[in-house]
Amino acid sequence: MSRLLAILFHQGVLDEQFLQLQQLQDESSPNFVSEVVTIYFHESEKLLRNLRGLLLDREFSDYKKMGIHLNQFMGSSSSIGAKRVRNVCVAFRAASEQNNRAGCLRALELLEHEYCYLKNKLHELFQMEQQRVLAAGVRYPLHQQH
């Protein structure tokens, strides 16, 4: 396990689900984890935009719709092992179930913060992994003596 990955586990950013995801990656699908995470990021961006749009609407009252978005976000975050993002979603959903707009706004800010941190760290992790793979792939020709 890389040092960065160990730190992310220690900080509670990731959980064992991320390791299970990594175990599904092999020679036949060498980019499996980064592809799954890229899809997660794409979907998460849409969910964050939807949540922000709902909360910033002055006429907002559809907490049920917000709960649906949060359930999607929680599920996808759980599936990649994004523990802190999922935990913020749980708190966010609790605020939405109480129709607590101020609590929802605070939770949204925290969710955006945790999401950005996760995205930056996973991007860094994938770059390091890519560099490691490239370095391992370099084969220097052996000089044969005649």
N, C-alpha and C positions, 0 to 999 in steps of 0.2 A: 504494500500500500504506500502511495506517495505521501510525503510529509503534508502537502496541502490537503489531501483527502483525509488524513488523520486529524488535522486541525478542524476541518468541516464537521467531522463526526464529534469531536470533542466539544465544539461550539453548539452542537445540536442542530446544525443547519441541515445535515443529512442523517438518514437512519439506514438500517440494514437493507431496506428495500432497494437502495441504490446499488449495494453490493450484489443483490440478486439479479438486478438488471445487467450488471457487468458480467455476471456468469453466463448470461445468454449470448454474449458476444464471442465469436470465434473466427476462424480463418474465412469461413463462408460468408460472414457478415461482420467484417472488421470495424465498421462504423456504426454498428447497431445502437450503442448507447447515445452517441452524439445525434443520430437521426431521431431517436425517440425524444430526446431532450429538446431538439430543435422544434419538433411538432408541439411539445409541451409549451415552449416559449411562445410560439405563434398563437396557440389557443389562449394562453394566459393573457397575452396582450389584448386580445379581443374582450376577454372577460373583465379585465381591469378597466378598459374603455367603457364597457357597458355599465359596470358598477359606478364609475365616476359620473357617467351621464345620468344615471338614475338619481344619484344623490345631489347632483348640482341642479336638477330640475326643481324650480320653486314649488311646483304643484305636486311634488313627489309624495306618493303614499303607498306605492306598490311594493311593500316589504316582502310579499310572497315571491315576486319575480326576482328580487334581490337574493332571496334564499335559494332559488333555483340556480342562479349564477354561482353562488358561494358553494353549493353542493358540488357543482361541476368542478370548480377550482379545487375544492378539498379532495375530490376523488382523483383528479389528475396529479395533484401534488403528492398524494399518498403513493400513487403508482410509480413515481420516479424517486421516492424517498426524500422529498423536500419537506422535512419535518417542521421546521420553524414556519414556513409559509402555510402549511396545513394547520398548524396550531393557531396562527393569527386568523385564518378563515373560520375556525371554530369559535373564537371570541367574537369575530365580526358577525357570524350568524346568530350568536346569542343576543347581541345588540339589536340585530334586525328583528328577531323574534319579539323583542320588547318594544318595537317601534321607536327605538332610541336613535334619533337622527344624529345627535352630537356624538354619541358613542360609535355610530357607523362611520362618521367622518374621520374620527380618530383612528378607528380600525383600518379604514381605507389608506390613510397615510402610512400607518405601520406596515400594512400589506404591501404597498408600493415599495417601501424601503427594503423589506425583507426579500421581495421578489428581485429587486435590482441587485442586492448583495449576492443572492443565489446565482443570478444570471452572470454577473461579473466573475464570480469564483469558478463556476462551471466552465465558462469560456476559457479562463486561465488554465484550468485543469485539462481541458481538451487540447489546448495549445501545447502544454507540456507533454501530454501523451503523444501528440503528433510528432513533436521534436524527438521524443524517445524512439518512436517507431522508425522515423527517418534515419536516426543515428544507427539504430540496430540494423537497418537495411543496407547500410554502406558496406560494401565488400571491397577490400583492397586486393588487387591481384597479387598473387604470390609470385615472386621472382624465382623462376626455376633455374637452377644451375645446371649447365651441361657439362 
